[in-house]
């Protein structure tokens, strides 16, 4: 995958980069993995467990690891958990792009 769009952002996975006009956000590889997983499952509610298994296959990580990545991705996208434009939180269920 060379690049794709998420809302107003152009995502360049090989560079771990998000572009919106002159604005550029560079993220760590795990955050890009999360965004890629979300984009491949767009509009589906993904549980913490699903996200953990996708990002850290064959490893056990706590829920805080996912919360941390979600927070970093929201920051990179300029998203707000209270009024999400990109990543919606569904209480007790998970997250949706």
C-alpha positions in Angstrom: 0.0 0.0 0.0 1.6 3.2 -1.2 -0.8 5.8 0.4 -4.4 6.2 1.2 -6.8 8.8 2.7 -8.4 9.0 6.1 -10.7 12.0 6.1 -8.6 15.0 5.2 -5.3 13.2 5.8 -3.1 11.4 3.3 -1.5 8.4 5.0 2.0 7.2 3.8 2.5 3.9 5.6 6.1 3.3 4.5 7.1 6.6 6.0 4.9 6.4 9.1 3.6 9.7 8.0 0.2 11.6 7.8 -0.1 14.7 5.7 -2.8 17.4 5.6 -1.7 20.3 3.4 1.5 21.7 5.0 0.8 19.8 8.2 2.8 16.6 8.8 2.5 14.1 11.6 5.1 11.3 11.9 4.1 8.4 14.1 5.8 5.4 15.6 5.4 2.1 13.6 2.9 0.6 16.1 0.6 3.6 15.7 0.8 3.2 11.9 0.0 -0.5 12.4 -3.1 0.5 14.4 -4.2 3.0 11.7 -3.7 0.4 9.0 -5.8 -2.1 10.9 -8.5 0.4 11.5 -8.5 1.4 7.8 -8.8 -2.3 6.8 -11.8 -2.6 9.1 -13.4 0.7 8.5 -16.8 1.3 10.2 -16.5 -1.9 12.2 -16.3 -1.8 16.0 -13.0 -3.3 17.1 -12.5 -4.6 20.6 -9.4 -4.0 22.7 -8.7 -7.7 22.3 -8.9 -7.6 18.5 -6.7 -4.6 18.4 -4.1 -6.2 20.8 -4.0 -9.4 18.8 -3.6 -7.5 15.5 -0.9 -5.2 16.7 1.0 -7.6 19.0 0.4 -11.1 17.6 1.6 -13.9 19.8 2.3 -11.5 22.7 0.3 -10.4 25.7 0.0 -6.7 26.4 -2.3 -4.9 28.7 -5.2 -2.7 27.7 -3.1 0.4 28.5 -0.9 -0.4 25.5 -3.8 0.0 23.2 -5.1 3.1 25.1 -1.7 4.6 24.6 -1.6 3.9 20.9 -5.2 5.2 20.4 -4.2 8.4 22.2 -1.1 8.9 20.0 -3.1 8.3 16.9 -5.8 10.8 18.0 -3.1 13.3 18.7 -1.5 12.8 15.2 -4.9 13.1 13.5 -5.9 16.2 15.7 -8.9 14.1 16.9 -10.7 14.7 20.2 -12.2 11.7 22.1 -15.1 13.9 23.4 -16.1 15.0 19.9 -14.4 12.4 17.6 -14.0 13.1 13.9 -12.0 9.9 13.2 -11.9 7.4 16.1 -15.1 6.8 17.9 -15.1 5.2 21.4 -18.0 2.8 22.0 -18.2 2.2 25.8 -17.6 -1.5 26.8 -17.4 -2.4 23.1 -14.3 -0.9 21.5 -13.3 1.6 18.9 -14.4 2.4 15.3 -12.7 4.4 12.5 
